[in-house]
Amino acid sequence: MLRKILIFSFACFMAFILIGCVSSNKKKDVMLAGPKVLEPQPGDKFTDIPVPSGLKIAAKKSYDFYNGSTRIALLKYTGRKNANDLVSFYKEQMPMNGWTLVNLVEYDQRLMNFEKEGENCIINIQPSWNSVLVTVALGPKNKR
């Protein structure tokens, strides 16, 4: 009887080890596959400022104003995305919507500054341990 219990315990132990190895290899495969290509989601606040699918707007922390000639907005989105994938998304998608990348500052956060026809759009990507906060600030260019 003791022998059967030891064999069963050993078999369970080996099964857990094998399951751990299989899931560990899957994680490595995902990491080696490279960055994910993110798609824009339909129905955004502004059609020329794309938002990756899977991000949700934090409505209580966001606002926007449009009077026909001036747009002002501070839009905050949250979700589970990789910050580097988001930078790639905005580098690709914003120029397709007429925006020019002015500069990109990368540290803990990623700060991207875009401009077009009298407007500035600053995108701040703040990763945390299990999610990301994307803040889109839109306003008129400073007239000098």
ABEGO torsion letter per residue (X at the ends): XAAAAAAAAAAAAAAAAAAAAAAAAAAAAAAAAEBBBBBBBBGBABAABBBBBGBBBBAAABBBBBAGABBBBBBBBBEBBBAAAAAAAAAAAAAAAGBBBABBBBBABBBBBBBBGGBBBBBBBBBBAABBBBBBBBBBBBBX
